[in-house]
Amino acid sequence: DLPAEMARAFQARPALAERWRAHSVARRRQVVRYVLDAKSPEVQAKRCWIFLERLAETGRLTAD
């Protein structure tokens, strides 16, 4: 399951959801796990937006 922030962003921006689905299931699972590992909801939201912004700008989930 996607974090709430990501789910809302993908509903609002279908093109972003397409970019998300272009990545492997393993990569997407790794990102979701990283986001959900944060203890507080504020940090989870911040982590979500880091990945969402990177995905929107570069089409990639990694920084390399």
N, C-alpha and C positions, 0 to 999 in steps of 0.2 A: 504494500500500500504506500502511496505517496504521502509525504508530509502535507498538511493542509495548505501551507503557503504555495507549494509547487502545484498542487491540484488546482487552486484558484487561478494561478498564473497561466497554466495550460488551458484552462477553460476560457480565459479572457483573450489569450493569444494563441490561436490554433497553429500558426506557423512555428511558434516556439515548441509546441508539443510535437510537431513533425520532426524538428531537429533533435528533440529528446529521443524519439523512437528510432532515429537513425543510428543511435549508439547501441552497442551490444547489451544484452540483458545483464551480463556480468558487470559491465561498467555502470549501468544504471543502478543496479542493486548495491554496488559499492558506494555510490554517491548517496543513496537513500540511507544506507547504514551509517555513513559518516554523519549525516545530518541528524539522524535520530539518536546517535550516541551522545549528543549534547544534553546536558542535564536540564537546563532551563529552556522554556519556550522562546525566550528572547534570543538565545544563542542559536537555537534551531532555526528561527526565522532569518537570522543574519547569515547563517550558513546556506540556507536555501537561496537567498538573494545573491550571494556570491556566485553560486553555480548558475543561477538563472541569468544574471548579467553576462557572465562569461559565455554562456550558450547563445545569448542574443547577439553579442558582439562578434564572436568568432565561429560559432557553430560547433564548438568543441567543449568538452567537459574538463579537460585537463589544461594545465598552464603551459605544458611544454610544446 
